Amino acid sequence: MDIKIKILDLNSKVFNHSNKLLKQHNNLTIFDAIHAAFCLINKEKLLSTDHIFDIIDNLERIDPRGL
């Protein structure tokens, strides 16, 4: 598996989408919502051990322990 890490800028599109996610999912933190919004907007997978991301539609989480 070829894994590439990208550093993305926080912009109004990501910020607005993260606010939408926070309203939809009460148990997300602002940090979780921003990470998820980045991935959704940029069509990227999320590398995390945190199962909280599994509740977000169209977000693919990869557990690094399985790599």
C-alpha positions in Angstrom: 0.0 0.0 0.0 1.4 3.4 -1.0 0.8 5.9 1.7 1.3 9.6 1.2 0.8 12.3 3.8 -0.5 15.7 2.8 -0.6 18.9 4.7 -3.7 20.9 3.8 -4.7 24.5 4.5 -7.6 25.3 6.6 -10.0 27.3 4.5 -13.6 28.5 4.7 -14.9 25.4 2.8 -13.3 23.0 5.4 -14.4 25.2 8.3 -18.0 25.4 7.1 -18.2 21.6 6.5 -16.7 20.9 9.9 -19.4 23.0 11.5 -22.0 21.0 9.6 -20.5 17.8 10.9 -20.5 19.1 14.4 -24.3 19.8 14.1 -24.9 16.4 12.7 -22.8 14.4 15.2 -23.0 15.6 18.8 -20.1 13.4 20.0 -17.5 14.9 17.6 -14.9 17.3 18.8 -14.0 20.4 16.7 -10.7 18.7 16.0 -12.4 15.5 14.8 -14.8 17.5 12.6 -12.0 19.5 11.0 -10.0 16.3 10.2 -13.1 14.6 8.8 -14.0 17.7 6.7 -10.5 17.9 5.3 -10.7 14.3 4.1 -14.2 14.5 2.8 -13.6 17.7 0.8 -10.2 16.5 -0.6 -11.5 13.0 -1.2 -8.9 11.5 1.1 -8.9 8.6 3.5 -8.4 9.2 7.2 -5.6 7.5 9.1 -6.8 7.0 12.7 -7.4 4.4 15.4 -10.4 6.4 16.6 -13.7 4.7 15.8 -15.6 7.9 16.2 -14.9 8.6 12.5 -16.9 5.5 11.5 -20.2 7.4 12.1 -19.5 9.9 9.3 -21.0 9.0 5.9 -18.6 8.7 3.0 -15.5 8.9 5.2 -13.1 6.0 4.9 -11.0 5.4 8.0 -7.8 3.3 7.9 -6.6 1.9 11.1 -2.8 2.2 11.1 -2.4 -0.8 13.3 -3.5 -2.9 10.3 -0.9 -1.6 8.0 
